């Protein structure tokens, strides 16, 4: 049996196939394909949330490295970390979005250049004087933030740093660098930025990503409005003028309940117009990133054993205090509320696909536990800074995670193909490792098994992939799901595949249930469907593990035993790896100390697929 | 001569000489009579800095105040220079040394590489631009997940199947979602599937025989390589964009360093540490290191 279904080496005859999903794809046009083109799609691993010294908050921490350093690092070159040491990825990424904050984008870093007029700005002195002094840098950062963000949550930018000329020149330069590093078929760079609204320290941030780099507008920033409705209005107007773009909200966990709130920014109940506008502009959300996971919280999902002790972030996005743990912070709850709202409004306002993010500010991707290089320079750039430096009033460092990854199923490694995969939500997220996940939902896959040579072809022909909708079948048949996962070549084996289902019953109540559907080591489910733990091979003092437990690959065809054709539902996949050392354990080993107490020394890395939604009709 | 004209260090020195000459020219009078001239350039500078901050031109009164402020600053500055107060000021040091570095960046930006420079750059960085090895091969995997001793099983299969057909060999390994047969796949793509260890191990394997076991992230492999293409250096035309981008990036970095090294040669660096806290051997070592 010639197995040829997942990777780029599949040779295709470059036949022209109609593109069913990509917007603005004129099938009449003869499109040139890159060598890796595969009509049944390849897995691509990338980063959709990367900051550099071009972000105002990182420029203060003496980071003079920009987007160029990020692109070089992501494509596999050896580069400098701002703290001065070399870093290199073991396996390069396929695509990259540098999404620096749009507020003062690329402005502060110019102050380091004595020939630049900005070096005469009063702020420049503070920036340059602070050097590697963490206390002075932090003071400078909060100085600018408090001057800029008003007590009512609106902003008053420093006008000397925000002129059209300054903004245009920095943005144009960024777009040019991004174009310079785009190599179709090998490494894709997409233009993006972060809209950094955080009224009253409630995080509403969105990353905005463009399909093309041509004729782009200047970013719409927090300075223009703190309300997502205004961002969407601007995005709509851009779309009307032919610019394709989408937004990815992140860190619902730090939004104090606002990210997936059941009211709009003005306190009104959600309307059909709101739901449509939101879903026209926002396709994906980050389920994990350095500032914690936003899938769920033990308080919301007490029966989810894997919600405990996994990358829970408890501090606000910046500054002292704690963040409110509310249902409307979390993606799984948003999915459930979305089903309920759809019954009332006719449109689901929270029909998100998922990606993983970095939000690392050093220009280094940092998704590997064994090579985590910190979220911010000076604050967490070295093992000493991460585990030993005590900065009162600053966000936790032990709670920060390594970056997550954004992964897509796309025909080829080009801007268009990767953007279109995001647009149709054919995406999955990982907590940083290179787990590949695939799911198809349908009613008639015959004898096809996931992993068969033609399973993707059958999956697309007779079903739908992750991120898509399926409708009820004429005979009210139970849907089947072909599910498959493969570990990364340098990572831990897989523990299990779970399917997480959410649904709304006839009383309008929402529910969730977690099914273990495939697992390693011939374990047996107990009567309640619980699976014994996979075990743990981690040697904590030496920060090592072995792949003597778990499986490299897991797959199954699963049918929902509790299916009710009349109930709207979503199904998403969660894949767990066996326990491996967390970054803090590698750091502790490097420093010759014990890993911090009261925090897990091991991590079960994981992947989440975008849901498939079942709609009764 | 052409070579000389392109020597960046020479540019650096020339620019220094010109700046110094200009400075002398402009400041001729100040040296003898303590004159301070405020000219068009100065006043424009004062006004534009004001405008940057306040978004409007200054009034006449404000201009007068600004000149006064600047004059006071200039006089104190001149006197401070005479008293050598600028020496050993950490911030002034940092700023001036940054200025020197940016000077070299400007020179780097001025000099556009010729094709010969780029060809030379490719030759010097061969490793980086060589295309990866490319292979056509058959492979089977022995997964630890499916066997008690996958290494032994792989070795046994290898020893017993020197002449087994490809068709028959296919079923000897375990079913994992990878191709049995790859045509012209390069080492980078192989690494993304099986890990770097596997792709690197292929380089020294003999062709047209089953070989192994070769470890990967998924188990032990037996491999039959039918074709191996060695790395080649791409033609400049095919990678011009990438090369130009990398050349300019490296050039700027190196220029900074080489100018530093050139300047450093003109200094005699002596370590004069007599504190008993330091091992004399260490001091000697420092002395040697710093002069290289």
Interface residues (C-beta under 8 A of the other chain):
Chain A: X1 X2 X3 X4 X5 X6 X7 X8 X9 X11 X68 X90 X91 X92 X112 X113 X114 X115 X117 X120 X121 X122 X128 X129 X131 X159 X160 X180 X181 X183 X451 X484 X486 X487 X488 X489 X490 X491 X493 X520 X547 X548 X550 X551 X552 X553
Chain B: X48 X49 X52 X53 X55 X91 X94 X95 X98 X99 X102 X106 X143 X144 X145 X170 X175 X176 X177 X178 X179 X180 X181 X182 X183 X185 X188 X189 X191 X192 X193 X194 X195 X196 X198 X216 X217 X218 X219 X241 X242 X245 X249
